[in-house]
Each structure stands twice: as C-alpha cells, then as structure tokens.
C-alpha cells in the first residue's frame, strides 16, 4: 500500500482513513510506503501517526526537502527574507520566529522533533517502483526547494502543491524561475501519459474538487504561466519613475486583504512571497532596483 502525502493529525478525515485501512485489511504489519511531495507541515505533520499505525512504514521524500521533513521544526534560511523586504522591524522578526516555533507544532499537532526518512529521491531519478506500481517522479521546485509531482502508471498525476495559482512561492532566490520551469515541464508531458491530475488540497472555489481531467488542469496551468509573464511585464511599468515598498507593490498587484494584517505581523501574506519572487527575478535582469527610503533603512523598489 502507498500513500502520497499524509496531512496533519488535525485533519478530520484521519479517522475515516484508519477505518478504511482496516476495512481493506491493511493492518499494522502491512508494508506501507509514504511518498512525500514536499516538506511543508500540512503535508508531513502526520508522519508520526503513520509510524505508530504501521510497523513496516517507509517514508520517501524529495532529496532537496529531506532536511525539513526529517527535522520539522527547522526553518528555511530564507524564511525571514519576506519580513525583511516587507520592512518588518528586526525585533518583530525575532519574536515572530520564536512564536512560530511554538505556534506551528500546536496548529499541526506536530510533536515529533525528528521524523524517519528512509529513502530520498534525487532530481535525476526517472522511475521508482512501490507496492507493485511504477511512479515517475517529476521535479517541480518553486513552491518548495525540492517539490516533486508523481505520475503513476494508471495515468494519474499527483501534483502536491504545484497547482495553478498556488499562493506560496519559496522565498529563496531563483524560485520564480524554478516555478516557471516546473510549469513548463508539466505542460510538456505527453498527453497520452496523463489522464487525470490530483491536488493535495481541495479547490474550495470549485466544490472542493481535487481530481481533474488533465486536459482541463493543463489549460489552467497555461493561464497561470501567462499570468506570471504578464505580471513580470507589468511590474517595471508600475515602478517607472516612482518608488514602492515591497508591501505597497503587493497590494497593487494582488490586493492583499486587510484581514491578513495580524498574519503579516507574525509572518507574511502568502501573496507577498510571489512579489519577492518577481522582484528577485527582475532585479537580476536589471529591470528593477532596490533603493533605501532612509528611515530605518526601509526598502523600496523602482524601475
């Protein structure tokens, strides 16, 4: 038996999952493989539960995300970059970092300090065999450094969080290019190899669907890619002859909702990760530049 991602202990469907396993005769001694798409806690926090339920449990993760799956309380060195570019005071950055170490384990009921990682999948692996089924790992970084989508032999493509319009972009430099390359990689998959795509989260805007005909999802990926390109063209025009802070630009681009103010102080609106990705991309191409507004070295941008 195999699973792709495992959610977190607070997921209301957990009891249904364990009951279904029992009904299918999957007991504690059954070989169980868990394929992880990426390291974010909403996809990995339930690993300890799987470990308790199955004695022959094996966890398989993308090599470039393995550190954060294995050590779930470890944070990316680029995590504070969002807050710094949003001109968050350093004291607030420090306090929010401490707060997140306390809040995240409570939100996700994550009590493990170390998770088992039995196997890692490098980017260049083209085929894996699990529980009698063949999977093609597709390296799709951008949402996280090592994100992997999995295509199985029944023509189901498991996308994880590499979905059209994903709200979070990894804050590391170069992530936007990675995301664009990942989308292109999915768009170039032979049509005869993919029949359906499966998201790890339901689409709340579409009756909570998670499975789509690939033809439909592929069209959404094309629209998503076009929107990225259009935004890259739009930003230098918005900044022509004026300066804006990262947060101000974010509100112009995405209309970041005011109800996220508290979350902005504690962390950052998810959409801001995209603004930083766009600015990083354009700055390295000389199309925009970072400037200081003086007071407290506030960061702004101009074209």
Secondary structure, DSSP 8 states (H G I E B T S, - for coil): -EEE----TT-TTHHHHHHHHHHTT--TTSEEEEE-S---HHHHTTHHHHHHH-TEEEEEEEGGGHHHHHSTT---TTTTHHHHHTT--HHHHHHHHHHHHHHHHHHTT---SS----EEE-TT---EEETTEEEEEEE-TTSSTT-EEEEETTSEEEEET--TT-S----STTHHHHHHHHHHHHHTS-GGG-SEEEEEEEETTTTTEEEEEHHHHHHHHHHHHHHHHHHHHHHHHHTTTS-EEHHHHHHHHH---GGGHHHHHHS--HHHHHHHHHHHHHHHTTSSEEEE-SGGG-EEEE-
